[in-house]
Amino acid sequence: MEGMHSMKKKSDSYYDKAWRWVEDTYLKYFGENRTSYGVKDTFKKGEVSGNKDIDGMQRQVGDTVGGQFGKGGVGESVGTHVDKGLLRGNM
């Protein structure tokens, strides 16, 4: 029984790594990393006013701030470091 558990754990590990690769490839295609995407998503989820102008402005601020952590942004190295270290538990 322990052998089956070990195989399942290994299988899950391969699945997680493969899925992480797919996500990273997708984000990289759009000039993003997990940090920049996460910042943008957080701002987007915070839209609660119901006013399209205020929510739109909040989305623009989130895109601007989040973009600074993506490819070409002033905080790209910070975003990459956070992505590889904190978000993946490699620090």
FIROMI-768665 format. One record per atom (N, C-alpha, C, O): residue in one letter; chain; atom name; x, z, y. Coordinates in steps of 0.1 Angstrom, whole numbers. Example, Ala and Ser with C-alpha at 12.3 -4.5 7.8 and 13.67 -1.06 7.14 Angstrom:
% residues 2
{residu: A; chaine: A; atome: N; east: 132; up: 78; north: -57}
{residu: A; chaine: A; atome: CA; east: 123; up: 78; north: -45}
{residu: A; chaine: A; atome: C; east: 132; up: 78; north: -33}
{residu: A; chaine: A; atome: O; east: 142; up: 85; north: -33}
{residu: S; chaine: A; atome: N; east: 128; up: 71; north: -22}
{residu: S; chaine: A; atome: CA; east: 137; up: 71; north: -11}
{residu: S; chaine: A; atome: C; east: 129; up: 79; north: 0}
{residu: S; chaine: A; atome: O; east: 134; up: 80; north: 11}
% end
This chain:
% residues 91
{residu: M; chaine: A; atome: N; east: 8; up: 0; north: -12}
{residu: M; chaine: A; atome: CA; east: 0; up: 0; north: 0}
{residu: M; chaine: A; atome: C; east: 9; up: 0; north: 13}
{residu: M; chaine: A; atome: O; east: 5; up: -6; north: 23}
{residu: E; chaine: A; atome: N; east: 20; up: 7; north: 12}
{residu: E; chaine: A; atome: CA; east: 29; up: 8; north: 24}
{residu: E; chaine: A; atome: C; east: 35; up: -6; north: 27}
{residu: E; chaine: A; atome: O; east: 37; up: -9; north: 38}
{residu: G; chaine: A; atome: N; east: 37; up: -14; north: 17}
{residu: G; chaine: A; atome: CA; east: 43; up: -27; north: 18}
{residu: G; chaine: A; atome: C; east: 33; up: -36; north: 26}
{residu: G; chaine: A; atome: O; east: 37; up: -44; north: 35}
{residu: M; chaine: A; atome: N; east: 20; up: -35; north: 23}
{residu: M; chaine: A; atome: CA; east: 10; up: -43; north: 30}
{residu: M; chaine: A; atome: C; east: 9; up: -38; north: 45}
{residu: M; chaine: A; atome: O; east: 8; up: -47; north: 54}
{residu: H; chaine: A; atome: N; east: 10; up: -25; north: 47}
{residu: H; chaine: A; atome: CA; east: 10; up: -20; north: 61}
{residu: H; chaine: A; atome: C; east: 22; up: -26; north: 69}
{residu: H; chaine: A; atome: O; east: 21; up: -29; north: 80}
{residu: S; chaine: A; atome: N; east: 33; up: -26; north: 62}
{residu: S; chaine: A; atome: CA; east: 46; up: -31; north: 69}
{residu: S; chaine: A; atome: C; east: 44; up: -46; north: 72}
{residu: S; chaine: A; atome: O; east: 49; up: -50; north: 82}
{residu: M; chaine: A; atome: N; east: 38; up: -53; north: 63}
{residu: M; chaine: A; atome: CA; east: 37; up: -68; north: 65}
{residu: M; chaine: A; atome: C; east: 27; up: -70; north: 76}
{residu: M; chaine: A; atome: O; east: 29; up: -79; north: 84}
{residu: K; chaine: A; atome: N; east: 16; up: -62; north: 77}
{residu: K; chaine: A; atome: CA; east: 7; up: -64; north: 88}
{residu: K; chaine: A; atome: C; east: 13; up: -61; north: 101}
{residu: K; chaine: A; atome: O; east: 11; up: -68; north: 111}
{residu: K; chaine: A; atome: N; east: 21; up: -50; north: 102}
{residu: K; chaine: A; atome: CA; east: 28; up: -46; north: 114}
{residu: K; chaine: A; atome: C; east: 37; up: -58; north: 118}
{residu: K; chaine: A; atome: O; east: 38; up: -61; north: 130}
{residu: K; chaine: A; atome: N; east: 44; up: -63; north: 109}
{residu: K; chaine: A; atome: CA; east: 54; up: -74; north: 112}
{residu: K; chaine: A; atome: C; east: 46; up: -86; north: 117}
{residu: K; chaine: A; atome: O; east: 50; up: -93; north: 126}
{residu: S; chaine: A; atome: N; east: 35; up: -89; north: 111}
{residu: S; chaine: A; atome: CA; east: 26; up: -100; north: 114}
{residu: S; chaine: A; atome: C; east: 21; up: -99; north: 128}
{residu: S; chaine: A; atome: O; east: 21; up: -108; north: 136}
{residu: D; chaine: A; atome: N; east: 16; up: -86; north: 132}
{residu: D; chaine: A; atome: CA; east: 11; up: -83; north: 145}
{residu: D; chaine: A; atome: C; east: 22; up: -85; north: 155}
{residu: D; chaine: A; atome: O; east: 20; up: -90; north: 166}
{residu: S; chaine: A; atome: N; east: 34; up: -81; north: 152}
{residu: S; chaine: A; atome: CA; east: 46; up: -83; north: 161}
{residu: S; chaine: A; atome: C; east: 48; up: -97; north: 164}
{residu: S; chaine: A; atome: O; east: 51; up: -101; north: 175}
{residu: Y; chaine: A; atome: N; east: 48; up: -106; north: 153}
{residu: Y; chaine: A; atome: CA; east: 50; up: -120; north: 155}
{residu: Y; chaine: A; atome: C; east: 39; up: -126; north: 164}
{residu: Y; chaine: A; atome: O; east: 42; up: -134; north: 173}
{residu: Y; chaine: A; atome: N; east: 27; up: -122; north: 162}
{residu: Y; chaine: A; atome: CA; east: 15; up: -126; north: 170}
{residu: Y; chaine: A; atome: C; east: 17; up: -122; north: 184}
{residu: Y; chaine: A; atome: O; east: 15; up: -130; north: 193}
{residu: D; chaine: A; atome: N; east: 21; up: -110; north: 186}
{residu: D; chaine: A; atome: CA; east: 22; up: -105; north: 200}
{residu: D; chaine: A; atome: C; east: 33; up: -113; north: 207}
{residu: D; chaine: A; atome: O; east: 32; up: -116; north: 219}
{residu: K; chaine: A; atome: N; east: 44; up: -115; north: 200}
{residu: K; chaine: A; atome: CA; east: 55; up: -123; north: 206}
{residu: K; chaine: A; atome: C; east: 51; up: -137; north: 209}
{residu: K; chaine: A; atome: O; east: 55; up: -142; north: 220}
{residu: A; chaine: A; atome: N; east: 44; up: -143; north: 200}
{residu: A; chaine: A; atome: CA; east: 40; up: -157; north: 202}
{residu: A; chaine: A; atome: C; east: 30; up: -158; north: 214}
{residu: A; chaine: A; atome: O; east: 31; up: -167; north: 222}
{residu: W; chaine: A; atome: N; east: 20; up: -148; north: 214}
{residu: W; chaine: A; atome: CA; east: 11; up: -148; north: 225}
{residu: W; chaine: A; atome: C; east: 17; up: -145; north: 239}
{residu: W; chaine: A; atome: O; east: 14; up: -151; north: 249}
{residu: R; chaine: A; atome: N; east: 27; up: -137; north: 239}
{residu: R; chaine: A; atome: CA; east: 35; up: -134; north: 251}
{residu: R; chaine: A; atome: C; east: 42; up: -146; north: 256}
{residu: R; chaine: A; atome: O; east: 42; up: -149; north: 268}
{residu: W; chaine: A; atome: N; east: 47; up: -154; north: 246}
{residu: W; chaine: A; atome: CA; east: 54; up: -166; north: 250}
{residu: W; chaine: A; atome: C; east: 44; up: -176; north: 256}
{residu: W; chaine: A; atome: O; east: 47; up: -183; north: 266}
{residu: V; chaine: A; atome: N; east: 32; up: -177; north: 250}
{residu: V; chaine: A; atome: CA; east: 22; up: -186; north: 256}
{residu: V; chaine: A; atome: C; east: 18; up: -182; north: 270}
{residu: V; chaine: A; atome: O; east: 17; up: -191; north: 279}
{residu: E; chaine: A; atome: N; east: 16; up: -169; north: 272}
{residu: E; chaine: A; atome: CA; east: 13; up: -164; north: 285}
{residu: E; chaine: A; atome: C; east: 24; up: -167; north: 295}
{residu: E; chaine: A; atome: O; east: 21; up: -172; north: 306}
{residu: D; chaine: A; atome: N; east: 36; up: -164; north: 291}
{residu: D; chaine: A; atome: CA; east: 48; up: -166; north: 300}
{residu: D; chaine: A; atome: C; east: 49; up: -181; north: 304}
{residu: D; chaine: A; atome: O; east: 52; up: -184; north: 315}
{residu: T; chaine: A; atome: N; east: 47; up: -190; north: 294}
{residu: T; chaine: A; atome: CA; east: 48; up: -204; north: 296}
{residu: T; chaine: A; atome: C; east: 37; up: -209; north: 306}
{residu: T; chaine: A; atome: O; east: 40; up: -216; north: 315}
{residu: Y; chaine: A; atome: N; east: 25; up: -204; north: 304}
{residu: Y; chaine: A; atome: CA; east: 14; up: -207; north: 313}
{residu: Y; chaine: A; atome: C; east: 17; up: -202; north: 327}
{residu: Y; chaine: A; atome: O; east: 15; up: -210; north: 337}
{residu: L; chaine: A; atome: N; east: 21; up: -190; north: 329}
{residu: L; chaine: A; atome: CA; east: 24; up: -184; north: 342}
{residu: L; chaine: A; atome: C; east: 35; up: -192; north: 349}
{residu: L; chaine: A; atome: O; east: 35; up: -195; north: 361}
{residu: K; chaine: A; atome: N; east: 46; up: -195; north: 341}
{residu: K; chaine: A; atome: CA; east: 57; up: -202; north: 347}
{residu: K; chaine: A; atome: C; east: 53; up: -215; north: 352}
{residu: K; chaine: A; atome: O; east: 58; up: -220; north: 362}
{residu: Y; chaine: A; atome: N; east: 45; up: -222; north: 345}
{residu: Y; chaine: A; atome: CA; east: 40; up: -235; north: 349}
{residu: Y; chaine: A; atome: C; east: 34; up: -235; north: 363}
{residu: Y; chaine: A; atome: O; east: 36; up: -244; north: 370}
{residu: F; chaine: A; atome: N; east: 27; up: -224; north: 366}
{residu: F; chaine: A; atome: CA; east: 21; up: -223; north: 379}
{residu: F; chaine: A; atome: C; east: 29; up: -215; north: 389}
{residu: F; chaine: A; atome: O; east: 25; up: -211; north: 399}
{residu: G; chaine: A; atome: N; east: 42; up: -212; north: 385}
{residu: G; chaine: A; atome: CA; east: 51; up: -205; north: 394}
{residu: G; chaine: A; atome: C; east: 49; up: -191; north: 395}
{residu: G; chaine: A; atome: O; east: 52; up: -184; north: 405}
{residu: E; chaine: A; atome: N; east: 43; up: -185; north: 385}
{residu: E; chaine: A; atome: CA; east: 39; up: -171; north: 385}
{residu: E; chaine: A; atome: C; east: 47; up: -163; north: 374}
{residu: E; chaine: A; atome: O; east: 54; up: -169; north: 366}
{residu: N; chaine: A; atome: N; east: 47; up: -150; north: 375}
{residu: N; chaine: A; atome: CA; east: 51; up: -141; north: 365}
{residu: N; chaine: A; atome: C; east: 40; up: -131; north: 363}
{residu: N; chaine: A; atome: O; east: 31; up: -131; north: 371}
{residu: R; chaine: A; atome: N; east: 42; up: -122; north: 354}
{residu: R; chaine: A; atome: CA; east: 31; up: -112; north: 352}
{residu: R; chaine: A; atome: C; east: 29; up: -103; north: 364}
{residu: R; chaine: A; atome: O; east: 18; up: -98; north: 367}
{residu: T; chaine: A; atome: N; east: 40; up: -100; north: 372}
{residu: T; chaine: A; atome: CA; east: 39; up: -92; north: 383}
{residu: T; chaine: A; atome: C; east: 31; up: -99; north: 394}
{residu: T; chaine: A; atome: O; east: 21; up: -93; north: 400}
{residu: S; chaine: A; atome: N; east: 34; up: -111; north: 398}
{residu: S; chaine: A; atome: CA; east: 27; up: -118; north: 408}
{residu: S; chaine: A; atome: C; east: 12; up: -120; north: 404}
{residu: S; chaine: A; atome: O; east: 3; up: -119; north: 413}
{residu: Y; chaine: A; atome: N; east: 10; up: -124; north: 392}
{residu: Y; chaine: A; atome: CA; east: -4; up: -126; north: 387}
{residu: Y; chaine: A; atome: C; east: -12; up: -113; north: 388}
{residu: Y; chaine: A; atome: O; east: -23; up: -113; north: 392}
{residu: G; chaine: A; atome: N; east: -5; up: -102; north: 384}
{residu: G; chaine: A; atome: CA; east: -12; up: -89; north: 384}
{residu: G; chaine: A; atome: C; east: -16; up: -84; north: 398}
{residu: G; chaine: A; atome: O; east: -27; up: -79; north: 400}
{residu: V; chaine: A; atome: N; east: -7; up: -87; north: 407}
{residu: V; chaine: A; atome: CA; east: -10; up: -83; north: 421}
{residu: V; chaine: A; atome: C; east: -22; up: -91; north: 426}
{residu: V; chaine: A; atome: O; east: -32; up: -85; north: 432}
{residu: K; chaine: A; atome: N; east: -22; up: -104; north: 424}
{residu: K; chaine: A; atome: CA; east: -33; up: -113; north: 428}
{residu: K; chaine: A; atome: C; east: -46; up: -108; north: 421}
{residu: K; chaine: A; atome: O; east: -57; up: -108; north: 428}
{residu: D; chaine: A; atome: N; east: -45; up: -106; north: 408}
{residu: D; chaine: A; atome: CA; east: -57; up: -102; north: 401}
{residu: D; chaine: A; atome: C; east: -63; up: -88; north: 406}
{residu: D; chaine: A; atome: O; east: -75; up: -87; north: 406}
{residu: T; chaine: A; atome: N; east: -54; up: -79; north: 409}
{residu: T; chaine: A; atome: CA; east: -58; up: -66; north: 414}
{residu: T; chaine: A; atome: C; east: -66; up: -68; north: 427}
{residu: T; chaine: A; atome: O; east: -76; up: -61; north: 429}
{residu: F; chaine: A; atome: N; east: -61; up: -76; north: 436}
{residu: F; chaine: A; atome: CA; east: -68; up: -78; north: 449}
{residu: F; chaine: A; atome: C; east: -81; up: -85; north: 446}
{residu: F; chaine: A; atome: O; east: -91; up: -82; north: 453}
{residu: K; chaine: A; atome: N; east: -82; up: -94; north: 437}
{residu: K; chaine: A; atome: CA; east: -94; up: -102; north: 434}
{residu: K; chaine: A; atome: C; east: -105; up: -92; north: 428}
{residu: K; chaine: A; atome: O; east: -116; up: -93; north: 431}
{residu: K; chaine: A; atome: N; east: -100; up: -83; north: 420}
{residu: K; chaine: A; atome: CA; east: -110; up: -74; north: 413}
{residu: K; chaine: A; atome: C; east: -115; up: -63; north: 424}
{residu: K; chaine: A; atome: O; east: -125; up: -57; north: 421}
{residu: G; chaine: A; atome: N; east: -108; up: -62; north: 435}
{residu: G; chaine: A; atome: CA; east: -112; up: -52; north: 445}
{residu: G; chaine: A; atome: C; east: -122; up: -58; north: 455}
{residu: G; chaine: A; atome: O; east: -126; up: -50; north: 464}
{residu: E; chaine: A; atome: N; east: -126; up: -70; north: 453}
{residu: E; chaine: A; atome: CA; east: -136; up: -76; north: 462}
{residu: E; chaine: A; atome: C; east: -150; up: -70; north: 459}
{residu: E; chaine: A; atome: O; east: -156; up: -73; north: 450}
{residu: V; chaine: A; atome: N; east: -154; up: -61; north: 468}
{residu: V; chaine: A; atome: CA; east: -166; up: -54; north: 466}
{residu: V; chaine: A; atome: C; east: -176; up: -54; north: 478}
{residu: V; chaine: A; atome: O; east: -187; up: -49; north: 478}
{residu: S; chaine: A; atome: N; east: -171; up: -61; north: 489}
{residu: S; chaine: A; atome: CA; east: -179; up: -61; north: 501}
{residu: S; chaine: A; atome: C; east: -192; up: -69; north: 500}
{residu: S; chaine: A; atome: O; east: -202; up: -66; north: 506}
{residu: G; chaine: A; atome: N; east: -191; up: -80; north: 491}
{residu: G; chaine: A; atome: CA; east: -203; up: -89; north: 490}
{residu: G; chaine: A; atome: C; east: -203; up: -99; north: 502}
{residu: G; chaine: A; atome: O; east: -211; up: -108; north: 501}
{residu: N; chaine: A; atome: N; east: -194; up: -97; north: 511}
{residu: N; chaine: A; atome: CA; east: -193; up: -107; north: 522}
{residu: N; chaine: A; atome: C; east: -183; up: -117; north: 519}
{residu: N; chaine: A; atome: O; east: -171; up: -114; north: 516}
{residu: K; chaine: A; atome: N; east: -187; up: -130; north: 518}
{residu: K; chaine: A; atome: CA; east: -177; up: -140; north: 514}
{residu: K; chaine: A; atome: C; east: -165; up: -142; north: 523}
{residu: K; chaine: A; atome: O; east: -154; up: -145; north: 518}
{residu: D; chaine: A; atome: N; east: -167; up: -139; north: 536}
{residu: D; chaine: A; atome: CA; east: -155; up: -140; north: 545}
{residu: D; chaine: A; atome: C; east: -145; up: -129; north: 543}
{residu: D; chaine: A; atome: O; east: -133; up: -131; north: 542}
{residu: I; chaine: A; atome: N; east: -150; up: -117; north: 541}
{residu: I; chaine: A; atome: CA; east: -141; up: -105; north: 539}
{residu: I; chaine: A; atome: C; east: -135; up: -106; north: 525}
{residu: I; chaine: A; atome: O; east: -123; up: -104; north: 523}
{residu: D; chaine: A; atome: N; east: -143; up: -110; north: 515}
{residu: D; chaine: A; atome: CA; east: -137; up: -112; north: 501}
{residu: D; chaine: A; atome: C; east: -127; up: -123; north: 501}
{residu: D; chaine: A; atome: O; east: -117; up: -122; north: 494}
{residu: G; chaine: A; atome: N; east: -130; up: -134; north: 508}
{residu: G; chaine: A; atome: CA; east: -121; up: -145; north: 509}
{residu: G; chaine: A; atome: C; east: -108; up: -141; north: 516}
{residu: G; chaine: A; atome: O; east: -97; up: -145; north: 512}
{residu: M; chaine: A; atome: N; east: -109; up: -133; north: 526}
{residu: M; chaine: A; atome: CA; east: -97; up: -128; north: 533}
{residu: M; chaine: A; atome: C; east: -89; up: -119; north: 524}
{residu: M; chaine: A; atome: O; east: -76; up: -120; north: 523}
{residu: Q; chaine: A; atome: N; east: -95; up: -110; north: 516}
{residu: Q; chaine: A; atome: CA; east: -89; up: -102; north: 507}
{residu: Q; chaine: A; atome: C; east: -82; up: -110; north: 496}
{residu: Q; chaine: A; atome: O; east: -70; up: -106; north: 492}
{residu: R; chaine: A; atome: N; east: -88; up: -120; north: 491}
{residu: R; chaine: A; atome: CA; east: -82; up: -129; north: 481}
{residu: R; chaine: A; atome: C; east: -69; up: -136; north: 487}
{residu: R; chaine: A; atome: O; east: -59; up: -137; north: 480}
{residu: Q; chaine: A; atome: N; east: -70; up: -140; north: 500}
{residu: Q; chaine: A; atome: CA; east: -59; up: -147; north: 506}
{residu: Q; chaine: A; atome: C; east: -47; up: -137; north: 507}
{residu: Q; chaine: A; atome: O; east: -35; up: -141; north: 505}
{residu: V; chaine: A; atome: N; east: -50; up: -125; north: 511}
{residu: V; chaine: A; atome: CA; east: -39; up: -115; north: 512}
{residu: V; chaine: A; atome: C; east: -33; up: -112; north: 498}
{residu: V; chaine: A; atome: O; east: -21; up: -111; north: 497}
{residu: G; chaine: A; atome: N; east: -42; up: -111; north: 488}
{residu: G; chaine: A; atome: CA; east: -37; up: -109; north: 475}
{residu: G; chaine: A; atome: C; east: -28; up: -121; north: 470}
{residu: G; chaine: A; atome: O; east: -17; up: -119; north: 464}
{residu: D; chaine: A; atome: N; east: -32; up: -133; north: 473}
{residu: D; chaine: A; atome: CA; east: -24; up: -145; north: 469}
{residu: D; chaine: A; atome: C; east: -11; up: -145; north: 477}
{residu: D; chaine: A; atome: O; east: -1; up: -149; north: 471}
{residu: T; chaine: A; atome: N; east: -11; up: -141; north: 489}
{residu: T; chaine: A; atome: CA; east: 1; up: -141; north: 497}
{residu: T; chaine: A; atome: C; east: 11; up: -130; north: 492}
{residu: T; chaine: A; atome: O; east: 23; up: -133; north: 490}
{residu: V; chaine: A; atome: N; east: 6; up: -118; north: 490}
{residu: V; chaine: A; atome: CA; east: 14; up: -107; north: 486}
{residu: V; chaine: A; atome: C; east: 19; up: -110; north: 472}
{residu: V; chaine: A; atome: O; east: 31; up: -109; north: 469}
{residu: G; chaine: A; atome: N; east: 10; up: -114; north: 463}
{residu: G; chaine: A; atome: CA; east: 14; up: -117; north: 449}
{residu: G; chaine: A; atome: C; east: 24; up: -129; north: 448}
{residu: G; chaine: A; atome: O; east: 33; up: -129; north: 440}
{residu: G; chaine: A; atome: N; east: 22; up: -139; north: 457}
{residu: G; chaine: A; atome: CA; east: 31; up: -150; north: 457}
{residu: G; chaine: A; atome: C; east: 45; up: -147; north: 460}
{residu: G; chaine: A; atome: O; east: 54; up: -154; north: 456}
{residu: Q; chaine: A; atome: N; east: 47; up: -136; north: 467}
{residu: Q; chaine: A; atome: CA; east: 60; up: -132; north: 471}
{residu: Q; chaine: A; atome: C; east: 68; up: -127; north: 459}
{residu: Q; chaine: A; atome: O; east: 81; up: -127; north: 459}
{residu: F; chaine: A; atome: N; east: 61; up: -123; north: 448}
{residu: F; chaine: A; atome: CA; east: 68; up: -119; north: 436}
{residu: F; chaine: A; atome: C; east: 69; up: -130; north: 426}
{residu: F; chaine: A; atome: O; east: 76; up: -129; north: 415}
{residu: G; chaine: A; atome: N; east: 64; up: -142; north: 429}
{residu: G; chaine: A; atome: CA; east: 64; up: -154; north: 420}
{residu: G; chaine: A; atome: C; east: 76; up: -163; north: 423}
{residu: G; chaine: A; atome: O; east: 85; up: -159; north: 431}
{residu: K; chaine: A; atome: N; east: 76; up: -174; north: 417}
{residu: K; chaine: A; atome: CA; east: 87; up: -184; north: 419}
{residu: K; chaine: A; atome: C; east: 89; up: -188; north: 434}
{residu: K; chaine: A; atome: O; east: 79; up: -193; north: 440}
{residu: G; chaine: A; atome: N; east: 100; up: -186; north: 439}
{residu: G; chaine: A; atome: CA; east: 103; up: -190; north: 453}
{residu: G; chaine: A; atome: C; east: 100; up: -180; north: 463}
{residu: G; chaine: A; atome: O; east: 102; up: -182; north: 475}
{residu: G; chaine: A; atome: N; east: 93; up: -169; north: 459}
{residu: G; chaine: A; atome: CA; east: 90; up: -158; north: 469}
{residu: G; chaine: A; atome: C; east: 102; up: -149; north: 472}
{residu: G; chaine: A; atome: O; east: 111; up: -149; north: 464}
{residu: V; chaine: A; atome: N; east: 101; up: -142; north: 483}
{residu: V; chaine: A; atome: CA; east: 112; up: -133; north: 487}
{residu: V; chaine: A; atome: C; east: 114; up: -122; north: 477}
{residu: V; chaine: A; atome: O; east: 125; up: -117; north: 476}
{residu: G; chaine: A; atome: N; east: 104; up: -119; north: 470}
{residu: G; chaine: A; atome: CA; east: 105; up: -108; north: 459}
{residu: G; chaine: A; atome: C; east: 106; up: -113; north: 445}
{residu: G; chaine: A; atome: O; east: 102; up: -106; north: 436}
{residu: E; chaine: A; atome: N; east: 109; up: -126; north: 444}
{residu: E; chaine: A; atome: CA; east: 110; up: -132; north: 430}
{residu: E; chaine: A; atome: C; east: 118; up: -124; north: 420}
{residu: E; chaine: A; atome: O; east: 114; up: -122; north: 409}
{residu: S; chaine: A; atome: N; east: 130; up: -119; north: 425}
{residu: S; chaine: A; atome: CA; east: 139; up: -112; north: 416}
{residu: S; chaine: A; atome: C; east: 132; up: -98; north: 412}
{residu: S; chaine: A; atome: O; east: 134; up: -94; north: 401}
{residu: V; chaine: A; atome: N; east: 125; up: -92; north: 422}
{residu: V; chaine: A; atome: CA; east: 118; up: -80; north: 419}
{residu: V; chaine: A; atome: C; east: 107; up: -82; north: 409}
{residu: V; chaine: A; atome: O; east: 106; up: -75; north: 399}
{residu: G; chaine: A; atome: N; east: 99; up: -93; north: 411}
{residu: G; chaine: A; atome: CA; east: 88; up: -96; north: 402}
{residu: G; chaine: A; atome: C; east: 93; up: -99; north: 388}
{residu: G; chaine: A; atome: O; east: 87; up: -94; north: 378}
{residu: T; chaine: A; atome: N; east: 104; up: -106; north: 387}
{residu: T; chaine: A; atome: CA; east: 110; up: -109; north: 374}
{residu: T; chaine: A; atome: C; east: 115; up: -97; north: 367}
{residu: T; chaine: A; atome: O; east: 113; up: -95; north: 355}
{residu: H; chaine: A; atome: N; east: 122; up: -88; north: 375}
{residu: H; chaine: A; atome: CA; east: 127; up: -76; north: 369}
{residu: H; chaine: A; atome: C; east: 116; up: -67; north: 364}
{residu: H; chaine: A; atome: O; east: 117; up: -61; north: 353}
{residu: V; chaine: A; atome: N; east: 106; up: -65; north: 372}
{residu: V; chaine: A; atome: CA; east: 94; up: -57; north: 368}
{residu: V; chaine: A; atome: C; east: 88; up: -63; north: 356}
{residu: V; chaine: A; atome: O; east: 84; up: -55; north: 346}
{residu: D; chaine: A; atome: N; east: 86; up: -76; north: 356}
{residu: D; chaine: A; atome: CA; east: 80; up: -83; north: 344}
{residu: D; chaine: A; atome: C; east: 87; up: -80; north: 332}
{residu: D; chaine: A; atome: O; east: 82; up: -77; north: 321}
{residu: K; chaine: A; atome: N; east: 100; up: -82; north: 332}
{residu: K; chaine: A; atome: CA; east: 109; up: -81; north: 320}
{residu: K; chaine: A; atome: C; east: 111; up: -66; north: 316}
{residu: K; chaine: A; atome: O; east: 113; up: -63; north: 304}
{residu: G; chaine: A; atome: N; east: 111; up: -57; north: 326}
{residu: G; chaine: A; atome: CA; east: 115; up: -43; north: 323}
{residu: G; chaine: A; atome: C; east: 103; up: -35; north: 321}
{residu: G; chaine: A; atome: O; east: 100; up: -31; north: 310}
{residu: L; chaine: A; atome: N; east: 96; up: -32; north: 332}
{residu: L; chaine: A; atome: CA; east: 84; up: -22; north: 331}
{residu: L; chaine: A; atome: C; east: 73; up: -27; north: 323}
{residu: L; chaine: A; atome: O; east: 68; up: -20; north: 314}
{residu: L; chaine: A; atome: N; east: 69; up: -40; north: 325}
{residu: L; chaine: A; atome: CA; east: 56; up: -44; north: 318}
{residu: L; chaine: A; atome: C; east: 58; up: -47; north: 304}
{residu: L; chaine: A; atome: O; east: 49; up: -48; north: 296}
{residu: R; chaine: A; atome: N; east: 71; up: -49; north: 299}
{residu: R; chaine: A; atome: CA; east: 73; up: -51; north: 285}
{residu: R; chaine: A; atome: C; east: 80; up: -39; north: 279}
{residu: R; chaine: A; atome: O; east: 83; up: -40; north: 266}
{residu: G; chaine: A; atome: N; east: 83; up: -29; north: 286}
{residu: G; chaine: A; atome: CA; east: 89; up: -17; north: 280}
{residu: G; chaine: A; atome: C; east: 104; up: -19; north: 276}
{residu: G; chaine: A; atome: O; east: 108; up: -12; north: 267}
{residu: N; chaine: A; atome: N; east: 111; up: -28; north: 283}
{residu: N; chaine: A; atome: CA; east: 125; up: -31; north: 280}
{residu: N; chaine: A; atome: C; east: 135; up: -24; north: 288}
{residu: N; chaine: A; atome: O; east: 147; up: -26; north: 287}
{residu: M; chaine: A; atome: N; east: 131; up: -15; north: 297}
{residu: M; chaine: A; atome: CA; east: 140; up: -9; north: 306}
{residu: M; chaine: A; atome: C; east: 147; up: 3; north: 300}
{residu: M; chaine: A; atome: O; east: 155; up: 10; north: 306}
% end
